[in-house]
Amino acid sequence: MTVLTRDPILAEIEAGRIQLEPFEPDQVGPASIDLTLGDEIRVIVEGNGPIPLRADVDYRDHTRIERLDAPFVLVPGVTIHGITRERITLAPDLCGFLEGRSRFARLGLMIHVTSAFVQPGVSNRQVLEISNVSARPLEIHPGVRICQLVVLRAEGQAVYRGRFAEQDTL
């Protein structure tokens, strides 16, 4: 796999093989595309006892959606879900990884705890597993370019048709 830099990313966007909606040209950096936090988050609800991690567990049974009409204070040790404002569509021979931005990572914000891989042929909004690993609370604001997509050219082609293929909401 090869990481695409700015000019190849822009060429793939021009050809329609990478689509972002909405998209601003200044989102493309030297070797990634900045992505924006949307207007809602999903938080884990408080409860008694552990959440059983089995094959049939559904995260929606243990979380609730909250609008980001005001900044959300993410306390240390807590994980929430965010979702990108952008809908991302990749050609079947392109895939990617979601990465945090160092300006926020240096303050203790992790953008993807696990599952940062963006499958080839995907067309959806990306859910972000956002965690505070600092000792201080962090304010989460909608509309901030919170992470980046590193795009790679894959050997062969595939189209993701899994559980989250049509994901447009949390």
N, C-alpha and C positions, 0 to 999 in steps of 0.2 A: 504494500500500500504506500501511496505517496501523499504527503501533505500538500495541499494546494496553497499557493501564495496569492497575494492580492490580484495580480493580473489574470491568472487562470480562474480565480473565483469570479471576477467581474465578467470574464468571457463566458463562463457557465451560466451566470445570471442572464446575460444578454441572449444566450441561446435558449433560455427557458429551462435548463437542466437543473438549476437551483432556483427555487422560487421562495420569496419571503413576502408575506402580506400582513401588515404593512412593511415597507422597505424604504430606507433612506440610504443613498450611496455612501454617506460618511460612516455607516455601520461597518464597512469593510476595512479591516486593518491590514497589517503586513502579511498575516497568515491566518486570519480568523474573521468571523462575523460577530459583532456585538449583538446580543439579544436583550430584550427589555422585559422587565417584570410586569405582568398583567395586573388587573384590578381586583383579584381575589386570591385568597390563600385557603388552605385546608389545615386545620389544627387538630391534634389528637385530643379527644375528650378525656377528662379525668374520670377515673373509675376505680373500682376496687379489684385488686388482683391483676395478674399478668394477662396479656393478650396472647392467646395460643397461636403459635406460628406453625400452621399446618397447610397443606396444599390448598385447602378450600377457604383459607382466611381471606376476608375482603376488607381492605383498609377502610372502605366507606362505612363499615359497621362500627368503627372506632374513632371516626373523625367527623368534623363538621366544617362547612364552608363559611368563611367570613369575608365580607367586602373590605377592600382596602380604601375606605373613604377617608381615613386618617392613618398616619403612620402606625405600624404595628410594632410593639416593643417585644423583641425576641430575647428572652432571658437566657443566661448561660445554661448550657446543657439541654436545650430544647430544640426539637426539629419540627419544622412545618413544611408543607408543600406549597410551592408557588407554581405559576404557569407562565410561559412566555406569552407576550402579547402577539408575537409573530407566529403565523402558521408557516411551517417549514415543509417544503416539498423537495425531495432529492431524486435525481435520476437513479435507475436501478444499479448503476455502477459507481455511485457515490454514497459515502457514509460519513459519519463524523463522531466527534466526542465533544461533550459539553464540559467546559472548564470554567472555573471561577475567574474573576478578575483580581489581579494582585492587589489593587488598591483596597479591596474589601477583605481579601484573605489576610492581609497584614493586620487587620483589626479583629480577626477571629471568625470571619464568616465563611462557612463552607457551603458551596452551592450544590454539589452533588455528592452525597454520602456514598452511594453506589449507583450502579446502572446509568452511567454517563454516556453509554454507547447509543448513537443515533443510527438506526438500521438503514440499509440501502432501500431506496424506493419509498421511504416514509412520506406521509403527507398529513401532518398534524401539528398541534402545539405541544411543546415539550414541558413535562412536569419536572420541577426542580425540587430536590430534597435539600432544604435549606436548614443549616444547623449553626448554632452559636457555640463555638469552642473557646471563646474568650472568657475572662472573668467579669466582664461588664455587659450590661444590656445593650443591644443594638437596635436602632430604629430601622424598620423595613419600609421603604416607600415605593408605591407603584410608579411605573414610568421610568425607572432607573435602568440603565444598561448594566445589568447585574452579572451577566455571564457572557461567554463567547463560544461559538461553534467552530471547531477546527474541522475542516472538510478534507476527506481523504478519497482518493480514487481507488476503488476495489478491483481485485482481479476477478473477473466474472461479473455476473449480474444476479440480483435477487430483489424481491419486493416483500417488505414486511407486511404480514397479514395477521399478526398476533393480537392479543387481548386489547392492546392500546392503539391499534392502527388508526382508528377514527377519532382519537382523543382531541376534543376541542374545549373541554371544560375539566375542571378538577373533579 
